[in-house]
Structure formats: C-alpha cells, structure tokens
Amino acid sequence: MALGLLVIMFTIIAIISIVSIGLLFTVKNRKINNIIFAVTVIIGIVVSYMNFTALPTNYTTEQIVAVIFGLLAVIALILKFMNKDRVAKILSAASVVLGVVQLFFF
C-alpha cells in the first residue's frame, strides 16, 4: 500500500515538473511566466528538501548534493531579481531536473 502511494506521488511530481519546465520556456506572457518561474523554483526547493530528508544520515555526500540542487533554485531566484531571466530559467529547470533524477535513483 505505501509503495503504491510513493509511486503515485513520484509520478505526480514528475508530471508537474515536466509541465512547469515546458511552460517556463514556451509561455511569452511576462506575468504568467513569472508565476510559472515561481512554481518551478518552489518545486525545485521542495524536491531538494524531499531528497535531503529521505536519505539516511550516513549518506552525507548525497545530502550535500541535494542541498546544492536546492541552492540552484535559490540562486535562480536571486538572478531573476537581477534581471538575468535566461540564466535564472536554466538554473531553476536544472534544479528541478537534477532533483527529480536524484530522487529517482538514490
């Protein structure tokens, strides 16, 4: 029962991640794009937190990598305020993709 719920949760996270990243690079409306960017950053931070808390305490290297993926999202947010939109979008997308890959494989 619990593994089935985990599969459903991971599938929902993967679908939301793919949709948000796709919309991030295709939507041209600035207001909607800012909302999608915020959602993507939040997803990156949440996935990073899930990775960090799901790993055992003796997997220190993997926990540090999870925190670095979360920091990518925070750096993307800072760059967005500095008007470096393209780099901010790439960093937020990288944070989500790398976080989901780590969540799946580790």
Secondary structure, DSSP 8 states (H G I E B T S, - for coil): -HHHHHHHHHHHHHHHHHHHHHHHHH---HHHHHHHHHHHHHHHHHHHHHHHHHS-TT-HHHHHHHHHHHHHHHHHHHHHHTT-HHHHHHHHHHHHHHHHHHHHH-
